[in-house]
Amino acid sequence: MSGKVKYRIPFTVPLREDRSVLVLGFESTSHTFGVGLVEFREGAVTILANVNKRYTPSKGGIHPREASYTHLRNSKQALEEALDQASVKLKEVDAVAVALGPGLGPCIRVGATLARFIASMSNKPLVPVNHAVAHVEIGKLVSGLADPVVVYVSGGNTMVLAGKNRTYRVYGETLDIPLGNLFDTFTREVGIAPPYVVDGKHAIDVCSEWGQEFIPLPYVVKGNDLSFSGLLTAALHLAKRAGRSDKRRLGDICLSLRETAFNMLVEVSERVLLTTEKDSVLLVGGVASNAELNRKFELMASEHNAVYHSTPPEYSGDNGAMIAYTGLLHYLYGVTVDPVKAYVRQRWRVDEVEVPWVP
């Protein structure tokens, strides 16, 4: 355990200094089955294990049933690897946390079933975790930001959040498809994906490197909300006209699609930063590792003398550690659930969750 990285929680939590808490967490809301183990001791959180097994479709997008079968096959190995990585036994765990939503029902049920079984079998408290809240909290932990404007972008979510009165309020969000889904759908339809990510770079970024010319595309911002469906339709229409053989033209379309979508997101995030009068911005979720998006947010934040941080790749995508850590926070505040009442909630919104540590 001594070789693990320790993080200071950027806010106060109710725990005696002489106590330590060990939490096991399960993530299975979408394409990743993750197992995490975190320990709280002497005011610091140590991520002891973060083992993640990812389902990758051979074609098309995520198939919920196939993904859930993959999670089932990987679950035993992932759990054993995490316990071995952390050098702990299951009986030493103080609580079991699990992501109960939002996400794909068949996938969520795999983690939920395993977590219910372990909690019941070992008589351990079961902690329900919202997947979106977990993305926010792991980002805050590794960045050290206590109260930032949070921009959450992934394959299934796009929203701008800020904490207030024990919850995360949604100040802006997509009205149709999320940013990650926009890029996945476009690259799939034009035949350059899957795979969607190779060597840490998304297909949309690879394609953008082929282009040089910006093409005006629909830029739809409604107040603080975003709409990407018209942008997708327009880009696909241009790509169809260009044909797959015109690599330069396809590159121009990819570049323009990415720039337009990113600029829309930065605009609404900047408005939220000014409205809430926060002094920091945090980017979380699977798209948080995108270099160009980070560059744009760094420029925006610097214009307003705000601190900016992005979540590192090992924690920006879906992972078990973020569930274990957020489960730890809930557990410290006494939030648990009877295993028989640990229901899957596919559409569990982030602003429906009480977050006791948010002022």
Order of alpha helices (4+ residues) and beta strands (2+ residues): beta-beta-beta-beta-alpha-beta-alpha-beta-alpha-beta-beta-beta-alpha-beta-beta-alpha-beta-beta-alpha-alpha-beta-alpha-beta-alpha-alpha
